[in-house]
Amino acid sequence: MQFDILTLFPGMFTGPLTESIIKRAVQASLIGISIHDIRAFTDDKHHTADDAPYGGGAGMVMKAEPLAAAIRNVTSDPSKRLRTDEPRVTLRHGTGQLNDEIASTGARHLAPSTLVILMTPAGELFSQRTAMELASYAQIVLVCGHYEGVDERACEALIDREISIGDYVLTGGELAAMVVVDAVARLVPGVIDAESISEESHSAGLIEYPHYTRPANWEGREVPAVLRAGHHGEVARWRREQQLRRTLARRPDLLARAELTPADRAFLATIGWIADD
Ligand code: ADE
């Protein structure tokens, strides 16, 4: 799977996308991440990517032309997209030709589907469900919005979806794009083990159960006895009840949409949940 990130601040991406699990996924060619500097697609000598808003008002607006050129560069012509000299900054590791790397990731076998996303606080709220949806695309293009916004005509013409990572305003879409890459990349087969995904918070619509490791007693705090007794059925039941307890206490809104069994509902009723239906 290929991520193309279009930004005015390419330097922000070194670190978050070059460490740990994401770094290993890139090295293993499970994903490719290319960072493209939108300013490289300006044609004036000052590399102007923004301008004053029509109608007046505070702040600047990102210009349509450089943004459109940057988006078209990564999407319109696949052979152009894969040219080794194209991304101005690339996080792709290894020395092979980009074409060969893409072929070896299996990206060619996926539907040739590309989704162009604008990161903006005005977008739809990002969730685990959205991450799963995005993980089915062969290519995700993330446009990092900046200043007061992006010329609406570029959005109409080229943006498929607008996404916000939460109800707060960041200085730009870069951190938001990193969040999306991280959440989607870990769902790509092979990036982390499948069991971790099926058991983690949100994948079944519930918050995850608590975890413990050695020592059994830490500063007077004991690991729950059920986890040490080694009875798999009891452990599974305890974990499920913990998930339900935590979700009710912290995110009761999730329970309305969670997949609940009759046993889950019965347990929740004993701890004070009143179902809407
Ligand atoms: N840009 C600024 N704030 C943002 C947010 N909350 N989500 C996505 N992009 C943003």
Residues whose N, C-alpha, C, O or C-beta is under 5 A from the ligand:
A	BS01	ADE	M119 T120 P121 I163 S164 I165 G166 Y168 V169 L170 T171 G172 G173 A176
